[in-house]
Amino acid sequence: MYIIAIAWLYVTFLMAATEPSFTAGILTFFFYGLMPCSLLIWILGTSQRKRKNNALREEELLQEKLSQPDRGDTQPD
């Protein structure tokens, strides 16, 4: 996925370099390359971020469960 994003940014950089003015080049690169590419990467990475957060949450719960001392829930005879 990242190779496509890098290639797209390269193409838009070359397009921006051919613009007649510096300002037009910056705006072309920003609005035609950088913003759409970053939005696409953010949207496509949502499921990966959710999986990572869930795994961290589960690990924290497991560590919390392991660190709690035995409460002595058994009743003496």
C-alpha distances in whole Angstrom, upper triangle without the diagonal:
4,6,5,7,9,10,11,13,15,16,17,19,20,21,23,25,27,28,32,32,30,30,28,25,24,24,22,20,20,20,18,15,15,16,14,11,12,13,10,8,12,12,9,10,14,14,13,15,18,18,18,21,23,23,24,27,28,28,30,32,33,34,36,38,38,40,42,46,48,50,52,52,54,58,61,64
4,5,5,6,9,10,10,12,14,15,16,18,20,21,22,25,26,30,29,27,27,26,23,22,23,21,18,18,19,17,14,13,15,14,10,11,13,11,8,12,13,11,11,15,16,14,16,19,19,19,21,24,24,24,27,29,29,30,33,34,34,36,38,39,40,43,46,48,50,53,53,55,59,62,65
4,5,5,6,9,10,10,12,14,15,17,18,20,21,23,25,29,29,27,27,26,23,22,23,21,18,19,20,18,14,14,17,15,12,13,16,13,11,15,16,14,15,18,19,18,20,23,23,22,25,27,27,28,31,32,32,34,36,37,37,40,42,42,43,46,49,51,53,56,56,59,62,65,68
4,5,5,6,9,10,11,12,14,15,16,18,20,22,23,27,27,26,26,24,21,21,21,19,16,17,17,15,12,13,15,13,9,12,14,11,10,14,15,13,14,18,19,18,20,23,23,23,26,28,28,29,32,33,33,35,38,38,39,41,43,44,45,48,51,53,55,58,57,60,63,66,69
4,5,5,6,9,10,11,12,14,15,16,18,20,21,25,25,23,23,22,19,18,18,16,13,14,14,12,9,9,11,10,6,8,11,9,8,12,13,12,13,16,18,17,19,22,22,22,24,27,27,28,30,32,32,34,36,37,38,40,42,43,44,46,50,52,54,57,56,59,63,65,68
4,5,5,6,9,10,10,12,14,15,16,19,20,24,24,22,22,21,18,17,18,16,13,14,16,14,10,10,13,12,9,11,14,13,11,15,17,15,16,19,21,20,21,24,25,24,27,29,29,30,32,34,34,35,38,39,39,41,44,44,45,48,51,53,55,58,58,61,64,67,70
4,5,5,6,9,10,11,12,14,15,17,19,23,23,22,22,21,18,18,18,16,13,15,16,13,10,12,15,13,10,13,16,14,13,17,18,17,18,22,23,22,24,27,27,27,30,32,32,33,35,37,37,39,41,42,42,45,47,47,48,51,54,56,58,61,61,64,67,70,73
4,5,5,6,8,10,11,12,14,16,17,21,21,20,20,18,15,15,16,13,10,12,13,10,7,9,11,10,8,11,13,12,12,15,17,16,17,21,23,22,23,26,27,27,29,32,32,33,35,37,37,39,41,42,43,45,47,48,49,51,55,57,58,62,61,64,67,70,73
4,5,5,6,9,10,10,12,14,15,19,19,17,17,16,13,13,13,11,8,10,11,9,6,7,10,10,8,10,13,12,12,15,17,17,18,21,24,23,23,27,28,27,29,32,32,33,35,37,37,38,41,42,43,44,47,47,48,51,54,57,58,61,61,64,67,70,73
4,5,5,6,9,10,11,13,15,18,19,17,18,17,13,14,15,12,10,12,14,12,9,10,14,14,11,14,17,16,16,19,21,20,21,24,27,26,26,30,31,30,32,35,35,35,38,40,40,41,44,45,45,47,49,50,51,53,57,59,61,64,64,67,70,73,76
4,5,5,6,9,10,11,13,17,18,17,18,16,12,14,14,11,9,12,13,10,8,11,14,13,12,15,17,16,17,20,21,21,22,26,28,27,28,31,32,32,34,37,37,38,40,42,42,44,46,47,48,50,52,52,53,56,59,62,63,66,66,69,72,75,78
4,5,5,6,8,10,11,15,15,14,14,12,9,10,11,7,6,9,10,7,5,8,11,11,10,13,15,15,16,19,20,20,22,25,27,27,28,31,32,32,33,36,37,37,39,42,42,43,46,47,47,49,51,52,53,55,59,61,63,66,66,69,72,75,78
4,5,5,6,9,10,14,14,12,13,12,8,9,11,8,6,9,11,10,8,9,13,14,13,15,17,18,18,20,22,23,24,27,29,28,29,32,33,33,34,37,38,38,40,43,43,44,46,48,48,49,52,53,53,56,59,62,63,66,66,69,73,76,79
4,5,5,7,9,13,14,13,15,13,9,11,13,10,9,13,14,12,11,13,16,16,15,18,20,20,21,24,25,25,27,30,32,31,32,35,36,36,38,40,41,41,44,46,46,47,50,51,51,53,55,56,56,59,62,65,67,70,70,73,76,79,82
4,5,5,7,11,12,12,13,10,8,10,11,8,8,11,12,9,10,13,15,15,15,18,20,20,21,24,25,25,27,30,32,32,32,35,37,37,38,41,42,42,44,46,47,48,50,52,52,54,56,57,57,60,64,66,67,71,70,73,77,80,83
4,5,5,9,9,8,9,7,4,7,8,6,6,9,10,9,9,11,14,15,15,17,19,20,21,23,25,26,27,30,32,32,32,35,37,36,38,41,42,41,44,46,46,47,50,51,51,53,56,56,57,59,63,65,67,70,70,73,76,79,82
4,6,8,9,8,11,9,6,9,11,9,9,12,14,13,13,14,17,18,18,20,23,23,24,26,28,28,30,32,35,34,35,38,39,39,40,43,44,44,46,48,48,49,52,53,53,55,58,58,59,61,65,67,69,72,72,75,79,81,85
4,6,9,9,12,10,7,11,12,10,11,14,15,14,14,17,19,20,20,22,25,25,26,28,30,30,32,35,37,37,37,40,42,41,43,46,46,47,49,51,51,52,55,56,56,58,61,61,62,64,68,70,72,75,75,78,81,84,87
4,6,7,9,6,5,9,10,8,10,13,14,13,14,16,18,19,20,22,24,25,26,28,30,30,32,34,37,37,37,40,42,42,43,46,47,47,49,51,51,52,55,56,56,58,61,61,62,64,68,70,72,75,75,78,81,84,87
4,7,9,7,8,11,12,11,13,16,16,16,18,19,21,22,23,25,27,28,30,31,33,34,36,38,41,41,41,44,46,45,46,49,50,50,52,54,55,55,58,60,60,61,64,65,65,67,71,73,75,78,78,81,84,87,90
4,5,5,6,9,10,11,12,14,15,16,17,18,20,22,23,24,26,28,29,30,32,34,35,37,40,40,39,42,45,44,45,48,49,48,50,53,53,54,56,58,58,59,62,63,63,65,69,72,73,76,76,79,83,85,89
4,5,5,6,9,10,11,12,14,15,16,16,18,20,21,22,24,26,27,28,30,32,33,35,38,37,37,40,42,41,42,45,46,45,47,50,50,51,53,55,55,56,59,60,60,62,66,68,70,73,73,76,80,82,86
4,5,5,6,8,10,11,12,14,15,15,16,19,20,21,22,25,26,27,29,30,31,33,36,36,35,38,41,40,40,44,45,44,46,49,49,49,52,54,54,55,58,59,58,61,64,67,68,72,72,75,78,81,84
4,6,5,6,9,10,10,11,13,14,15,17,19,20,21,23,25,26,27,29,30,32,35,36,35,38,40,40,40,43,45,44,46,49,49,50,52,54,54,55,58,59,59,61,65,68,69,72,72,75,78,81,85
4,5,5,6,9,10,10,11,12,14,16,17,18,20,22,23,24,26,27,29,31,34,34,33,36,38,38,39,42,43,42,44,47,47,48,50,52,52,53,56,57,57,60,63,66,67,70,70,74,77,80,83
4,5,5,6,9,10,10,10,12,14,15,16,18,20,21,22,24,26,26,28,32,31,31,34,36,35,36,39,40,40,41,44,44,45,48,49,49,50,53,54,54,56,60,63,64,67,67,71,74,77,80
4,5,5,6,8,9,10,10,13,14,15,17,19,20,21,23,24,26,27,31,31,30,33,35,35,35,38,40,39,41,44,44,45,47,49,49,50,53,54,54,56,60,63,64,67,67,70,73,76,79
4,6,5,5,7,9,10,11,13,15,16,17,19,21,22,23,25,27,30,30,30,33,35,34,35,38,40,40,41,44,44,45,47,49,50,51,53,55,55,57,61,63,64,68,67,71,74,77,80
4,6,6,5,6,9,10,11,12,14,15,17,18,20,21,22,25,28,27,27,30,32,32,33,36,37,37,39,41,42,42,45,46,47,48,51,52,52,54,58,60,62,65,65,68,71,74,77
4,6,6,5,6,9,10,10,12,14,15,16,18,20,21,23,26,26,25,28,30,30,30,34,35,35,36,39,39,40,42,44,44,46,48,49,50,52,55,58,59,62,62,65,69,72,75
4,6,6,6,7,10,11,11,13,15,16,17,19,21,22,25,26,26,28,30,30,31,34,35,35,37,39,40,41,43,45,45,46,49,50,51,53,56,59,60,63,63,66,69,72,75
4,7,7,7,8,11,12,12,15,16,17,18,20,22,25,26,26,28,30,30,31,34,36,36,37,40,41,41,44,46,46,47,50,51,52,54,57,60,61,64,63,67,70,73,76
4,6,6,6,9,10,11,12,14,16,17,18,20,23,23,23,26,28,28,29,32,33,33,35,38,38,39,41,43,43,45,47,48,49,51,55,57,58,62,61,64,68,71,74
4,6,5,6,8,10,11,12,14,15,16,18,22,21,21,24,26,26,27,30,31,31,32,35,35,36,39,40,41,42,44,46,46,48,52,54,56,59,59,62,65,68,71
4,5,5,6,9,10,11,12,14,15,17,20,21,20,23,25,25,25,28,30,30,31,34,35,35,37,39,40,41,43,45,45,47,51,53,54,58,57,60,63,67,70
4,6,5,6,9,10,11,12,14,16,19,19,19,22,24,24,25,28,29,30,31,34,35,35,37,39,40,41,43,45,46,48,51,53,54,58,57,60,63,67,70
4,5,5,6,9,10,11,12,15,17,17,18,20,22,22,24,26,27,28,30,32,33,34,36,37,38,40,42,43,44,46,50,52,53,56,56,59,62,65,68
4,5,5,6,9,10,10,13,16,16,15,18,20,20,21,24,25,25,27,29,30,31,33,35,35,37,39,40,41,43,47,49,50,53,53,56,59,62,65
4,6,5,6,9,10,11,14,15,15,17,19,20,20,23,25,25,26,29,30,30,32,34,35,36,38,40,41,43,46,48,49,53,52,55,58,61,64
4,5,5,6,8,10,13,14,14,16,18,19,20,22,24,25,26,28,29,31,33,34,35,37,38,40,41,43,47,48,50,53,52,55,58,61,64
4,6,5,6,9,11,11,12,14,16,16,18,20,21,22,24,26,27,28,30,31,32,34,36,37,38,40,44,46,47,50,50,53,56,59,62
4,6,5,6,10,10,10,12,14,15,15,18,19,20,21,24,25,26,28,29,30,31,34,35,36,38,42,44,45,48,47,50,54,57,60
4,5,6,8,10,10,12,14,15,16,18,20,21,22,24,25,26,28,30,31,32,34,36,37,39,42,44,45,48,47,50,53,57,60
4,6,7,8,10,11,13,14,16,17,19,20,22,23,25,26,28,29,31,32,34,35,36,38,42,44,45,48,47,50,53,56,59
4,6,5,6,9,10,11,12,14,16,17,18,20,21,23,25,26,27,29,30,32,33,35,39,40,42,45,44,47,50,53,56
4,5,5,6,9,10,11,12,14,15,16,18,20,21,23,24,26,27,29,30,32,33,37,39,40,43,42,45,48,51,54
4,5,5,6,9,10,11,12,14,15,16,18,20,21,23,24,26,27,29,30,32,35,37,38,41,40,43,46,49,52
4,5,5,6,9,10,11,12,14,15,17,18,20,21,23,24,26,27,29,31,34,36,37,40,39,42,46,49,52
4,5,5,6,9,10,11,12,14,15,16,18,20,21,22,24,26,27,29,32,34,36,39,38,41,44,47,50
4,5,5,6,9,10,10,12,14,15,16,18,20,21,22,24,26,27,31,32,34,36,36,39,42,45,48
4,6,5,6,9,10,11,12,14,15,16,18,20,21,22,24,26,30,31,32,35,34,37,41,44,46
4,5,5,6,9,10,11,12,14,15,16,18,20,21,22,25,28,30,32,34,34,37,40,43,46
4,5,5,6,9,10,11,12,14,15,16,18,20,21,23,26,28,30,33,32,35,39,42,45
4,5,5,6,9,10,11,12,14,15,16,18,20,21,25,26,28,30,30,33,36,39,42
4,5,5,6,9,10,11,12,14,15,16,18,20,24,25,27,30,29,32,35,38,41
4,5,5,6,9,10,10,12,14,15,16,18,22,24,26,29,29,32,35,38,41
4,5,5,6,9,10,11,12,14,15,17,20,22,23,27,26,29,33,36,39
4,5,5,6,9,10,10,12,14,16,19,20,22,25,24,27,30,33,36
4,5,5,6,9,10,10,12,14,18,20,21,24,24,27,31,33,36
4,5,5,6,9,10,10,12,16,18,20,23,23,26,30,32,36
4,5,5,6,9,10,11,14,16,17,20,20,23,26,29,33
4,5,5,6,9,10,13,15,17,19,19,22,26,28,31
4,5,5,6,9,12,14,16,19,20,23,26,29,32
4,5,5,6,10,12,14,17,18,21,24,27,30
4,6,6,9,10,12,15,15,18,21,24,27
4,6,8,9,12,15,16,18,22,24,27
4,6,9,12,15,16,19,22,24,28
4,7,8,11,13,16,19,21,25
4,6,9,11,14,16,18,22
4,6,8,10,13,15,18
4,6,9,11,13,17
4,5,8,10,13
4,6,10,13
4,7,9
4,7
4
